Amino acid sequence: MAINPSPFLDGKLLIAMPGIGDPRFDRSVIFLCAHSADGAMGIVINKVAQNITFPDLLSRLDLLPPESRITLDERLSQMPVQFGGPVETGRGFVLHTTDYYSADTTLPISERVGLTATLDVLRAIAKGEGPRRSLLALGYSGWGPGQLENEIQRNGWLHCEADEELIFTIANEQKYQAALEKIGIDPRMLSTDAGHA
């Protein structure tokens, strides 16, 4: 049996249990960007932000003049903006493959995934010079010291390994089930009751 060298879950996925108790996280899958004794920070990867598209965001940030919207690649014009979590919902974060890296602004999370929170990555994506795969989110999910560990102990969250397909490719409405299946759990068998042996 392999021993986990770290008690922290950065680079892993959190999967909300049915009894999470917070409707904002109902059926959420969260990629944990940072987790330490000081707390945790992650991005919800399976919920779309309401009333905003990638072209809208570029226009609001004045990164793409309205007359240029038609020149956006079709895939980009359809790119959703995700609800990353309830903290700082006006701030943008981009989870992406590590083929894009900015020395001053990219936080490498794992060998394959990084996080950048500057306008430069949005410009690069709009110009077709960005990462191979990306997920744009407004806001993030945050926990204070010991808070996430407490929620896990109270059966609020499960966790599993993250992979590119689950983060970037699988449709939002299928990510919850796909994450559960990754750890061998049938979503119909989940209980909302907490229990400890």
C-alpha positions in Angstrom: 0.0 0.0 0.0 1.4 3.4 -1.0 1.8 6.0 1.7 0.6 9.5 0.9 3.7 11.7 1.6 1.5 14.7 2.3 -1.8 15.1 4.2 -2.7 17.9 1.8 -4.8 17.5 -1.3 -3.6 20.2 -3.7 -3.9 19.0 -7.3 -6.8 16.7 -6.3 -10.5 16.9 -6.9 -13.1 17.4 -4.2 -16.5 15.8 -4.8 -19.4 17.2 -2.7 -21.5 14.7 -0.8 -25.3 14.9 -1.0 -25.5 16.3 2.5 -23.0 19.1 2.0 -25.5 21.6 3.5 -24.6 24.5 1.2 -26.6 24.8 -2.1 -23.7 26.6 -3.8 -21.8 23.4 -3.6 -24.5 20.9 -4.4 -23.0 18.2 -6.8 -19.8 20.3 -7.1 -16.5 19.0 -8.3 -13.6 21.3 -7.2 -10.0 21.3 -8.3 -7.9 22.1 -5.3 -5.2 24.6 -6.3 -3.7 25.0 -2.9 -4.0 23.2 0.4 -1.9 23.6 3.5 -2.1 24.1 7.3 -3.1 27.7 6.4 -6.2 26.7 4.5 -7.3 25.7 1.0 -8.3 27.3 -2.3 -10.0 25.6 -5.2 -12.0 26.2 -8.4 -15.4 24.6 -9.0 -15.0 22.9 -12.4 -18.6 21.8 -13.2 -20.9 24.9 -12.9 -21.4 27.7 -15.4 -21.4 31.3 -14.3 -24.8 32.9 -15.1 -25.2 35.5 -17.8 -21.7 35.7 -19.1 -19.7 34.2 -22.0 -16.0 34.3 -22.9 -16.6 37.0 -25.6 -18.7 39.0 -23.1 -15.9 38.8 -20.5 -13.3 39.9 -23.0 -15.5 42.8 -24.1 -16.1 43.9 -20.4 -12.4 43.8 -19.7 -11.8 45.8 -22.9 -9.5 43.0 -24.1 -11.4 42.5 -27.4 -13.1 45.4 -29.0 -16.8 44.6 -30.0 -15.9 44.7 -33.8 -13.4 41.9 -33.2 -15.8 39.5 -31.7 -16.5 37.8 -35.0 -12.8 36.9 -35.5 -12.8 34.7 -32.4 -12.4 31.0 -33.1 -15.8 29.3 -32.9 -14.6 27.1 -30.0 -13.6 30.2 -28.1 -16.9 32.1 -28.8 -18.7 29.1 -27.2 -16.3 28.8 -24.3 -18.3 28.9 -21.0 -17.2 31.0 -18.0 -17.4 28.8 -14.9 -18.6 29.6 -11.4 -15.4 29.0 -9.6 -16.8 29.6 -6.1 -18.5 32.1 -3.9 -15.3 34.1 -2.9 -14.3 37.1 -5.0 -16.8 36.4 -7.8 -15.7 39.4 -9.8 -12.1 38.0 -10.1 -11.1 35.7 -12.9 -9.0 32.6 -12.7 -7.8 30.3 -15.5 -7.0 26.6 -14.8 -4.9 25.4 -17.8 -2.5 22.9 -19.1 1.2 23.6 -18.3 2.1 24.3 -21.9 1.3 27.9 -21.0 3.5 29.4 -18.3 4.1 32.9 -17.1 7.1 33.1 -14.7 5.5 36.0 -12.7 1.9 34.9 -12.7 1.4 31.2 -13.1 1.1 28.9 -10.1 2.1 25.4 -11.1 -0.2 23.0 -9.2 0.8 19.7 -10.7 2.9 18.5 -13.6 -0.1 19.0 -15.9 -2.2 21.8 -14.5 -1.4 25.4 -13.6 -3.4 28.4 -12.5 -3.0 32.0 -13.8 -5.1 34.9 -12.6 -4.0 37.8 -14.9 -5.4 39.3 -18.0 -2.4 38.1 -20.0 -3.6 34.6 -20.2 -7.0 35.8 -21.4 -5.3 37.8 -24.2 -3.2 34.8 -25.1 -6.3 32.5 -25.3 -8.2 35.1 -27.4 -5.3 35.3 -29.9 -5.0 31.5 -30.1 -1.7 31.6 -28.3 -2.9 30.3 -24.9 -2.7 26.9 -23.3 -3.9 23.8 -25.2 -6.7 23.3 -22.6 -8.2 25.8 -20.2 -11.1 26.5 -17.9 -12.0 30.1 -17.1 -13.8 30.7 -13.8 -15.1 33.7 -11.9 -14.5 33.4 -8.2 -13.0 30.7 -6.1 -13.8 28.4 -3.2 -11.8 29.0 0.0 -11.4 27.4 3.4 -9.6 28.7 6.6 -7.1 26.7 8.6 -8.5 23.2 9.4 -11.9 24.0 7.9 -11.7 21.7 4.8 -10.3 18.9 7.0 -13.3 19.3 9.3 -15.8 19.2 6.4 -14.1 16.0 5.0 -14.3 14.4 8.5 -18.0 15.3 8.6 -18.5 13.5 5.3 -19.0 16.7 3.3 -16.5 15.8 0.7 -14.8 12.9 -1.1 -11.6 13.3 -3.1 -9.9 11.7 -6.0 -7.1 12.1 -8.4 -7.5 14.8 -11.0 -6.9 14.3 -14.7 -7.0 16.5 -17.8 -10.1 14.8 -19.3 -12.2 15.3 -16.1 -11.1 19.0 -15.7 -11.1 20.2 -19.2 -13.0 17.8 -21.6 -16.0 16.1 -19.9 -19.2 18.1 -20.1 -20.1 20.0 -16.9 -23.2 17.9 -16.3 -21.2 14.7 -16.4 -18.2 15.7 -14.3 -19.9 14.8 -10.9 -20.7 11.3 -11.9 -17.4 10.8 -13.7 -15.5 11.9 -10.6 -17.5 9.5 -8.4 -16.9 6.6 -10.8 -13.2 7.4 -10.7 -13.2 6.2 -7.1 -15.7 3.4 -7.7 -18.8 5.0 -6.3 -22.3 4.8 -7.8 -24.0 8.2 -7.1 -27.3 6.5 -6.4 -25.7 4.7 -3.4 -24.6 7.9 -1.7 -26.3 8.7 1.6 -26.8 12.1 3.1 -26.2 10.7 6.6 -22.8 11.1 8.2 -21.4 8.1 10.0 -18.1 7.1 11.6 -16.9 3.6 12.5 
